[in-house]
Amino acid sequence: MSINSYTKDKILTIRLLDERLMDESQLKRIYTDMMALLDKSTEQQVVLDFSKVQFMSSAMLGKLVQIHKKCKEYKVKLKLCGISPEIYEVFKITRLHKLFDIAADEASARKAFSKRGLFG
């Protein structure tokens, strides 16, 4: 299994377990597993934890964009966390850091869900 997940405080956390996300069949399996979790989950907040990931191919970025679109469709708030500085650079180069809400770690991502704006 390339991912594991759990729900706590109405937040679904999906943790990627592989250090390298490279192989197309591996990426397809991860994507399929994540989409299945999103399809069956009733949670409105999701954290994708990349803390174990050291390297990922550009194809994985495409899969993340697809997941982001699915979350929008389901009206689910998505946050990424635990992204290494090297991978974050790729997010910056591709401007995906503007698309995704990225937190330093899982605790920060969870805490950000509970923050409210000035009027909320």
Phi and psi in degrees as GROMACS dihedral restraints (atoms count N, CA, C in turn):
[ dihedral_restraints ]
;  ai    aj    ak    al  type     phi  dphi    fc
    3     4     5     6     1   -90.9    20    10
    4     5     6     7     1   -10.2    20    10
    6     7     8     9     1  -139.0    20    10
    7     8     9    10     1   159.3    20    10
    9    10    11    12     1  -137.2    20    10
   10    11    12    13     1   164.5    20    10
   12    13    14    15     1  -149.1    20    10
   13    14    15    16     1   157.9    20    10
   15    16    17    18     1  -156.9    20    10
   16    17    18    19     1   158.9    20    10
   18    19    20    21     1  -116.6    20    10
   19    20    21    22     1   131.3    20    10
   21    22    23    24     1  -146.7    20    10
   22    23    24    25     1   133.2    20    10
   24    25    26    27     1    54.6    20    10
   25    26    27    28     1    40.1    20    10
   27    28    29    30     1    63.0    20    10
   28    29    30    31     1    25.5    20    10
   30    31    32    33     1  -123.4    20    10
   31    32    33    34     1   124.5    20    10
   33    34    35    36     1   -87.1    20    10
   34    35    36    37     1   122.9    20    10
   36    37    38    39     1  -109.0    20    10
   37    38    39    40     1   127.0    20    10
   39    40    41    42     1  -115.4    20    10
   40    41    42    43     1   118.7    20    10
   42    43    44    45     1  -106.2    20    10
   43    44    45    46     1   125.2    20    10
   45    46    47    48     1   -83.3    20    10
   46    47    48    49     1   129.6    20    10
   48    49    50    51     1  -101.2    20    10
   49    50    51    52     1   -15.8    20    10
   51    52    53    54     1   -85.8    20    10
   52    53    54    55     1   142.0    20    10
   54    55    56    57     1   -75.0    20    10
   55    56    57    58     1   -31.0    20    10
   57    58    59    60     1  -124.5    20    10
   58    59    60    61     1   123.0    20    10
   60    61    62    63     1  -108.3    20    10
   61    62    63    64     1    91.8    20    10
   63    64    65    66     1  -126.6    20    10
   64    65    66    67     1   -53.7    20    10
   66    67    68    69     1   -67.5    20    10
   67    68    69    70     1   133.6    20    10
   69    70    71    72     1   -58.9    20    10
   70    71    72    73     1   -40.7    20    10
   72    73    74    75     1   -67.7    20    10
   73    74    75    76     1   -36.2    20    10
   75    76    77    78     1   -64.0    20    10
   76    77    78    79     1   -45.8    20    10
   78    79    80    81     1   -63.1    20    10
   79    80    81    82     1   -40.2    20    10
   81    82    83    84     1   -63.2    20    10
   82    83    84    85     1   -42.0    20    10
   84    85    86    87     1   -65.1    20    10
   85    86    87    88     1   -44.7    20    10
   87    88    89    90     1   -60.9    20    10
   88    89    90    91     1   -46.5    20    10
   90    91    92    93     1   -60.5    20    10
   91    92    93    94     1   -46.8    20    10
   93    94    95    96     1   -60.9    20    10
   94    95    96    97     1   -43.7    20    10
   96    97    98    99     1   -63.9    20    10
   97    98    99   100     1   -42.9    20    10
   99   100   101   102     1   -66.3    20    10
  100   101   102   103     1   -41.1    20    10
  102   103   104   105     1   -64.7    20    10
  103   104   105   106     1   -37.5    20    10
  105   106   107   108     1   -63.3    20    10
  106   107   108   109     1   -41.8    20    10
  108   109   110   111     1   -62.5    20    10
  109   110   111   112     1   -44.2    20    10
  111   112   113   114     1   -64.5    20    10
  112   113   114   115     1   -38.5    20    10
  114   115   116   117     1   -64.1    20    10
  115   116   117   118     1   -38.1    20    10
  117   118   119   120     1   -94.5    20    10
  118   119   120   121     1   -12.7    20    10
  120   121   122   123     1   -78.9    20    10
  121   122   123   124     1   146.1    20    10
  123   124   125   126     1  -104.1    20    10
  124   125   126   127     1     0.3    20    10
  126   127   128   129     1   -70.8    20    10
  127   128   129   130     1   144.3    20    10
  129   130   131   132     1  -100.5    20    10
  130   131   132   133     1     2.4    20    10
  132   133   134   135     1  -134.8    20    10
  133   134   135   136     1   130.2    20    10
  135   136   137   138     1  -132.4    20    10
  136   137   138   139     1   135.2    20    10
  138   139   140   141     1  -114.6    20    10
  139   140   141   142     1   127.3    20    10
  141   142   143   144     1  -101.6    20    10
  142   143   144   145     1   116.3    20    10
  144   145   146   147     1   -99.5    20    10
  145   146   147   148     1   115.3    20    10
  147   148   149   150     1  -103.4    20    10
  148   149   150   151     1    17.8    20    10
  150   151   152   153     1   -61.1    20    10
  151   152   153   154     1   -25.7    20    10
  153   154   155   156     1   -87.7    20    10
  154   155   156   157     1   -16.1    20    10
  156   157   158   159     1   -80.2    20    10
  157   158   159   160     1   125.2    20    10
  159   160   161   162     1  -105.1    20    10
  160   161   162   163     1   -25.0    20    10
  162   163   164   165     1  -152.0    20    10
  163   164   165   166     1   140.2    20    10
  165   166   167   168     1  -146.0    20    10
  166   167   168   169     1   147.8    20    10
  168   169   170   171     1   -77.8    20    10
  169   170   171   172     1   163.6    20    10
  171   172   173   174     1   -64.2    20    10
  172   173   174   175     1   -25.5    20    10
  174   175   176   177     1   -60.9    20    10
  175   176   177   178     1   -32.6    20    10
  177   178   179   180     1   -66.7    20    10
  178   179   180   181     1   -32.9    20    10
  180   181   182   183     1   -61.0    20    10
  181   182   183   184     1   -41.2    20    10
  183   184   185   186     1   -61.4    20    10
  184   185   186   187     1   -40.7    20    10
  186   187   188   189     1   -64.2    20    10
  187   188   189   190     1   -38.7    20    10
  189   190   191   192     1   -65.4    20    10
  190   191   192   193     1   -38.3    20    10
  192   193   194   195     1   -62.8    20    10
  193   194   195   196     1   -41.5    20    10
  195   196   197   198     1   -63.1    20    10
  196   197   198   199     1   -40.7    20    10
  198   199   200   201     1   -64.2    20    10
  199   200   201   202     1   -41.8    20    10
  201   202   203   204     1   -58.1    20    10
  202   203   204   205     1   -44.6    20    10
  204   205   206   207     1   -62.1    20    10
  205   206   207   208     1   -42.2    20    10
  207   208   209   210     1   -64.4    20    10
  208   209   210   211     1   -39.7    20    10
  210   211   212   213     1   -63.7    20    10
  211   212   213   214     1   -41.7    20    10
  213   214   215   216     1   -59.9    20    10
  214   215   216   217     1   -44.5    20    10
  216   217   218   219     1   -59.5    20    10
  217   218   219   220     1   -40.4    20    10
  219   220   221   222     1   -85.3    20    10
  220   221   222   223     1    -1.2    20    10
  222   223   224   225     1    59.2    20    10
  223   224   225   226     1    42.5    20    10
  225   226   227   228     1  -105.7    20    10
  226   227   228   229     1   134.1    20    10
  228   229   230   231     1   -84.3    20    10
  229   230   231   232     1   128.7    20    10
  231   232   233   234     1  -116.3    20    10
  232   233   234   235     1   133.3    20    10
  234   235   236   237     1  -129.8    20    10
  235   236   237   238     1   141.6    20    10
  237   238   239   240     1  -104.2    20    10
  238   239   240   241     1   149.4    20    10
  240   241   242   243     1  -148.4    20    10
  241   242   243   244     1   165.4    20    10
  243   244   245   246     1    70.1    20    10
  244   245   246   247     1    26.2    20    10
  246   247   248   249     1   -82.4    20    10
  247   248   249   250     1   127.9    20    10
  249   250   251   252     1   -65.2    20    10
  250   251   252   253     1   155.5    20    10
  252   253   254   255     1   -56.7    20    10
  253   254   255   256     1   -36.7    20    10
  255   256   257   258     1   -66.4    20    10
  256   257   258   259     1   -44.0    20    10
  258   259   260   261     1   -70.0    20    10
  259   260   261   262     1   -35.9    20    10
  261   262   263   264     1   -61.6    20    10
  262   263   264   265     1   -35.2    20    10
  264   265   266   267     1   -58.9    20    10
  265   266   267   268     1   -40.0    20    10
  267   268   269   270     1   -64.6    20    10
  268   269   270   271     1   -40.2    20    10
  270   271   272   273     1   -60.4    20    10
  271   272   273   274     1   -40.2    20    10
  273   274   275   276     1   -68.3    20    10
  274   275   276   277     1   -44.4    20    10
  276   277   278   279     1   -60.1    20    10
  277   278   279   280     1   -41.0    20    10
  279   280   281   282     1   -87.8    20    10
  280   281   282   283     1     0.3    20    10
  282   283   284   285     1    64.6    20    10
  283   284   285   286     1    16.2    20    10
  285   286   287   288     1   -74.0    20    10
  286   287   288   289     1   -16.4    20    10
  288   289   290   291     1   -65.4    20    10
  289   290   291   292     1   -17.6    20    10
  291   292   293   294     1   -85.2    20    10
  292   293   294   295     1   -26.0    20    10
  294   295   296   297     1   -79.9    20    10
  295   296   297   298     1   -43.6    20    10
  297   298   299   300     1   -95.8    20    10
  298   299   300   301     1   147.1    20    10
  300   301   302   303     1   -90.3    20    10
  301   302   303   304     1   112.6    20    10
  303   304   305   306     1  -115.3    20    10
  304   305   306   307     1   127.3    20    10
  306   307   308   309     1  -112.6    20    10
  307   308   309   310     1   158.6    20    10
  309   310   311   312     1   -63.7    20    10
  310   311   312   313     1   -44.3    20    10
  312   313   314   315     1  -148.8    20    10
  313   314   315   316     1   176.1    20    10
  315   316   317   318     1   -61.5    20    10
  316   317   318   319     1   -41.8    20    10
  318   319   320   321     1   -61.0    20    10
  319   320   321   322     1   -42.0    20    10
  321   322   323   324     1   -64.8    20    10
  322   323   324   325     1   -40.7    20    10
  324   325   326   327     1   -63.5    20    10
  325   326   327   328     1   -45.1    20    10
  327   328   329   330     1   -62.8    20    10
  328   329   330   331     1   -43.0    20    10
  330   331   332   333     1   -64.0    20    10
  331   332   333   334     1   -38.0    20    10
  333   334   335   336     1   -62.6    20    10
  334   335   336   337     1   -30.9    20    10
  336   337   338   339     1   -64.6    20    10
  337   338   339   340     1   -30.9    20    10
  339   340   341   342     1   -87.4    20    10
  340   341   342   343     1    -9.8    20    10
  342   343   344   345     1   -71.8    20    10
  343   344   345   346     1   144.0    20    10
  345   346   347   348     1  -121.5    20    10
  346   347   348   349     1   156.6    20    10
  348   349   350   351     1   -76.0    20    10
  349   350   351   352     1  -175.3    20    10
  351   352   353   354     1   -59.8    20    10
  352   353   354   355     1   -31.9    20    10
  354   355   356   357     1  -109.9    20    10
  355   356   357   358     1     8.2    20    10
